[in-house]
């Protein structure tokens, strides 16, 4: 069985789009309804079970695939599905053990590059450019691909969401002693000192309004901070009201890795 890398990546992109749409629909619910929430969570659990089974079937089919990147993408999807199933199980009140993050050597510069490539398409719809620069060489970090991807998704999503049409989002990765730093800088409205004090808290929505009518849930940065904390890193923001914002995170260098 031969499956092209383009088809695999297209399937992953479509799955993410469907999940974003499902979350957007949940946001439209007029009032909190425990029964509706439980029903929706159970439905999501069923969908994820099907996704997990599909990935298990794909694994032997792609075992001999020549491009190792495809197998890496498949492994990442399996990990993402596992984390999502665990999260949904907790929402349903199940006592299933929480899924664990994987500690593996990760080329952060390459991973961020892939994320920027994906977001260029989304940003282009708002005439926003995404520029990426990585210092070379950059040592590997010990981390989890899926967790980093989720953090990067939140930061890039916000940068595009709050930047005006025609703006540029600048992303960079560079090494510092003992760690690697990724920074995402936008040209949005920026944040006041008072707003920055509320960052990374669950459910907090600040005064900025998405420039393209995108949904805003108030949990993305809280999720990003929790993941970065679990990975042993740090996350922060540098901003001046009216002059954009720069969100950055740093992860420890893989033991024995050299720049």
N, C-alpha and C positions, 0 to 999 in steps of 0.2 A: 504494500500500500504506500503510495507516494502522496505526501501532503506538502504543498509549497509553503515557504516561510511567509509569503505575502498573505496566503489564506489563513494561516494560524494567527498572524498579527491582526488581520482584519476581524477575525472572530473575537479576539481579545478586546479590540476597540469597540466592537458592537456590544459585547457583554457589559463593558463599562458604561456605554451610552444607555443601555437598558436599565442598569442599576441607578444611574443618575436620574432617569425619568421616573423610576419607582419612588425614589426619595422625594422628588419634586411633587409627586402626587400625594405622598403622605403629608407633605407640608400644607397642602390645600385642604386637609380635613378641617371642618368648621369648628370642632371642639374635641377635647380629649374623650375618647371612648375606649375604656379598657377592653371590651369585647372585640371591637374593631381592630385595636392594636394587636391583640393576641392572635386574631384571625390572620391579619396581614403578616405577622412575624412567622406564623406557622406556614403560610404559603411561601414566604421567602425561604424557610428551612427546606421545604419540599423542592423548590427550584434549585437550591444549592446542592441538595442530595443528587439531583439529576446531573448538575454540572460536574460534581465530583466523580460520578460514575462515568460520565463522558470522558473526563480527563484520564481516568484509569484505563479506559479502552484505547485512548490515543497513545498512552505511554508505550505499550509494546509495538504499536504500529509505527512509531517514530524511533524505535530503538536503534535502527541502523541508519538513521538519517545523517547525512554527511556534515551538515552545518551544526556545530555544537550550540550555537545561539538559540536554535529552535528548541533543543532539549532544555536549555536554561529557562526559556520562556515558559515551557510546559511545567517545569518544576516550580517556577514562581506562581503560576496559576493554581497549582495544587496547594501551595502554601497559603495563598490568598483565600482560596475556597475553605481551607481548614480553619483559618482565623475567622472568617465570616460565619461559618457554621457554629463555631464556639460562641461567638458574640450573640447570634440569634438564639442559641440555646439558653444563654443567660437571660435574655429578654423574656423568654418563655418560662423562666423560673426553674429550668432543669438544673440538675446537680452534676452535669457533665464537666469534666476537668477542663480548665482553660487551655486553649492551644498555646504552645510556646513559640517564641521567636527563635529563629535559627541563627546561631553565631557562626558566620563563615567569612572568609576573606572576600571583600567586595571592592571592586574598582569604582569608587564613587564618581570620579570624573566621567567615566563611560556611562554609568547609570544615569547621571544627571543629563548627559548629552542626549540619551534616548528620550528622557522625559521632555526636554525642550523641543525635540523634533516632533513629538506628538502634539505638544501644546501650540506649536506654530500654526497648525491647521485651525485650531479653535480660535486663536488670537487673530488670524487673518480675517475671520468673519467680522471683526470689529476694526479692521485696518490697523491692528496693533502688531508691531514687530517683536520677536523674541530673539535676543542676541545672546550667544553663549561663548564664554571664554574660560579655558582651563589651563592653569599653569602646568608645565611639563618639566620633569616628571612629577607625578603625584603618587605617594604611597597608598597602598590598600588600607582600608579600615576593616575592623572585624564587626560585622553587622548582619542585618537581615534585609535582603533585597526588597521584599514586599513591604516591610515597615518603612524603609527609606522611600520607596515609591509612594506610599500613602502620605508621608510628610511632604514630599516634593509636590504631590498633587494638590495638597491644601495650599501651599505657598504660591504655586504658579496659578492656581485657580483664582485666588484672591487678587493677585497682581493683575491678571487679565480682567477680572470682574470689576475692579475699581479704577482702572486706568481709562482715560478718555480715548475715543477713536483717534488714530494717528500717533498714539504714544509708542514708546519703546520700553520693553521689559528687559532688563539686563541681568543675566545670570552668570555667576562665576564660581569656580572651584580652585582653591589654592591650599598649599600645605603650610602649616605652622608647626613649631616644635611640639611633637607628640600628638598632633591632631590634624585633621583635614577639615576645612571650612567651606561650606556652600552658602552663597548669598544670593538673594533674589531682590532686585531693586526695581520699584515701579515709579510711575509718574502720576500717581493718583493724588487725592486730596491731602495725604499725610495724616498724622495723628498728633493730637495735643498731649501734653504730659499727663493730663487726667485720664485720657483714653488709653495711653500706654500702660497706666497702672492697672487697668482692667483686662489687659490682654491675657490670653491663655486660660481664662476662666470659662467654665462650661455655661453655655446658653447666653453669653454676653453678646449683644449686638450693638455696635457702635454707631455713631452718627452718619458715617459714610454710606452713600446709596450706590448700588451697582449701576454702572453706566449703560448697561444693555438690558436691564430688566431681569437679570439673573436672580435665582433664589438665593437667600442667605439664611443659614440655620443657626449660626452662633456657636457651633461646636467644633469647627475645623481646626482652629488653632489649639484648642484644648486637647484634641486627639493627637495633634502633632507633638505637643509638649509631652504628653504621656508616653508616646512611642520613643521620643528622643531620650527621655529619662530612663526608660527600660533598656535602651541601647548604651547607656553610660555616657551620653553626650550632653550638650547644652544647646539651648535655643534662645534667641533674643531678637529685639527689634530696635532699630535706630531710625528716628523720624522727627521731622519738624512740620508742624501744621502748615499745609499749603505747598509743601515741597516734596511730596512723595514719601515713600517708606522703604526701608531695607530690612527684610527678615532674613536671618541667618541661623544656621545650625552648625555645630562642630561635633565630629565623632573621633574617638581615639584611634590612633594608627594601629594597625595589626602588628602584634608583637613580632619583631624580627624584620618587618618591612622597612625598606629604605627609600627615601625620595631620590 
